[in-house]
């Protein structure tokens, strides 16, 4: 299929609404399957860590949530830029719909990090570079949500939050490289050290399964939020009227 044609089809609100509705049950079903498998592998099958004991098992929620907090912000910023440059309504909706999901993952990262930090560092919180920059990321998400809701015209609001999201992108490399740039309590990279890996395969596989599960959850949640926002924005359009007639 022609790439340009495919692009225009997926940027069409009625087409995206229909396709997202068809894919949604399969995405969420696969998410539940992988989530259960990942939790079982991480909490039951994976061996006890020789340094951290059983406390390390929180990584099976904490680490994928941290990855998602960064990934979703980049999606939000990129789609916001697309909406800002090409005025693509669907990109604007994807951007703002990603913000609450990203904020939830960031909050989960901070909470699970505190639970992990207490037995490891003997404190719930320290103002080190990684934790502080992750907290700033949560404020950026909340700022985007607040700004969007404060502006009545949603097309104007989408452009405003896109600018804010793009400004905040500078925080992403700071979060990622903070443990390398500064001396922090937070441990260094383990998964990406392919030359001298710091995590055994029996621990790594459940972690990667959970990472995929979290991504599927994001996609499924995003589809639901985008479909709802599309109905709000397009409520006066012909395709929404026809859809409501069919449902009646």
N, C-alpha and C positions, 0 to 999 in steps of 0.2 A: 504494500500500500504506500502511496505517496506520503512522505513525511509531513509536507505542508498541509495536505488534506487531513491527516491524522491529528495534527496540531489544532487545526480549526474545529475538528469534531469534538475533541476533548475540552476545548475552550468554550464550547456551546453549553449554556446552562441546562437546557432540557436533556441534551445527550449525556452530560456528566451526571445529572440527577438520576437518570435511568440506569446507566452503567454502574454507578456507585451503589445503587439499591440492589442490583443483581450480585455484585461481588461481596457486599457486606456480610451476609451470613457465612460465606466460606472463609472470609478473612477472620471473623471473630471465632468461628469454630476451630480454625487452625491455631489461633492465639491461645484458646483455652487448652488445647491439646499440648502445645509446646510449653505453656506455662506450668501445667501440672508435671510434665516430664522434666522440665528444668528444676522445679522445686524439689521433686523427688530425687533427682540426681545430685543436687547441691546439698540438700539437708539430710539425706539418708545414705546415698551411695558413695559420695565423695569422702575420702579419708580425713581424719582430723589433722589440722596443721600442727607441725611440731613446735612452732614458736607461739602462735596465737591461740592454739587450742580450738575449742568449738566456736569461740566468738567470731572467728574469721568468716563463718557461713553467712553473715549479713552481707557479704560482698555480692551474693547472688541476687540481691535486690538493689543494693547501694550502687554498685558499679554500672549495671545496665541503665539505672535511672540517671546517673551522672552523664553517661554517654548520650542518652536521649535529651537531656536538658540542653546540651550543646548542639546536637543534631537538629532539634526542632527550632532552635533560635536561628540557625543558618537557613533552614527552610523558610521561616517567617521573613527573614531579611531578604532572601533571594526573590521570593514570590512578591514581597512588598515592592522591591525594585522593579520587577516586571510590570506590576500594576501601575507604578509611578511613571515608567517610561512609555509603555504601550497602552496604558489605560484599560487593561484587561480586567473586567469585573470579576471573573472567576479567580484570578491570581490574588486580587485584593481580598476576596472572601477566604481563600486558603490561608493567606497570611494572618488575618485577624482571628480566624478559627483555630489556628495553631497556638495562639498565645495562652489561652487557659490550660491547654493540655501541657504545654511546655512549663508553665508555672507550677502545675501539679507535680511534674517530674522533678523540677528543681527543689520544691519543698520536700518531696520524698527523699531526695539526695541529702539535703541538710539534716533532716530528722534521723535517717539511718546512719549518717556520718557521725552524729552525736552519740547514738547508741554504740557505735563501733569505737568512738574515741574514748568513752568512759573507761572501759577495761584496758585499752591499749595505752592511753596517755594519762589516765586518772583524772580526766576533766571532760565535761560535756562540750566545751567550746574553747577554742583559742583563736586569736585574731591573726592567724597566719595567712599567707598569700592565697593559698588554694581555697580555704574556707571563706575568706573575705570576698574574693572575686566571685565565688559561687553565690554568695548572698547578694552581691551587686546584680548578678544575673536575674535573681528572683525579683529584685526591685525594677529591673528593666522590663520584665514580663508584666508586672503589675502596672507599671507606668504606661505601657502600650494599651493594656485593657482599659485603664482609667481614661486615657486620652481619647480613645475610640468612643467610649460611652459618653464623654463630655461634649462631643460635637454632634449636633443633630443631623446634619447632612452627611450621610455615610460615605459618599464618594470623597468628600473633602476630608472626612475623618480617616479614611483609608490612606490618603496621601500623607496626612500628618503623621500617622503611626509608622508608615513606611520610612519616613525620614528619621524618626526616632530609632527605629529598629536598625537602620543602616549605621547610625552614629554609634550604637551600642555594640556593633560587631567587633570593635577594637578590644572588647573584653574577652572574646572567645580565645584568641591565642594566649592571653594572659592566664586564663584558667588552665589551659592545656599545658603550658610550659612553666607554670609557676613553681612547680617542685624542682625544676632544673635551673631556673634563673635565681631562685632565692633559697636560703637555708630554712626549711619548714619542717614541722612535725609530720606532715602528711608524707606517706611513703611514696617512693618514686614509681615510675612505670614498671609494670610487670608483664602485661599482655603483649605489648609491642616490642619487647626485647627478644626478637627472634634469634639473635646471635647467642645470647646466654639467657634462655627463658627462665623466669622466676616462679613459674606455676606449673605443676604437674598436669599432664594430659587428663587425668581422672578428675581434676578440679576444673580444668579449662573447658571441657566439653559442656558440662551443665551451664557454665557461665555464658558461653556462646549461644546455647539454646535459649536461655533467658533473654539475652540481648535481642535475638530474632523475635521472641514472643512480645517483648516490649515494643518493638518496631511495628509489629502487626497490630498491637493494641492502639498505637498512635494512628496508624492508617485507618483502622476501623472507626475510632473516635472522631477522626478528622472528617471522614465521609459522612458520619451522622450529623456533625455540626455544620458542615458545608451544605448538606441537603436542606437542613432547617433554615439556614441563612438565605439560601436561594429562594425558598418559598416566601420568606419575608420580603426580600428585595424585589421579587418578580410577581408579587401577588396580583398585580393588575395586568399581567401579560396573558396572552392567549393560551400558552401551553399550560400555565398553572390553572386557569379556568377549566380547561379541558380535563386536566388531571383530577380536579375536584369533582367534576361531573361523573367521571368514571368511578371514583371512590364511592359516590352517593348511589 
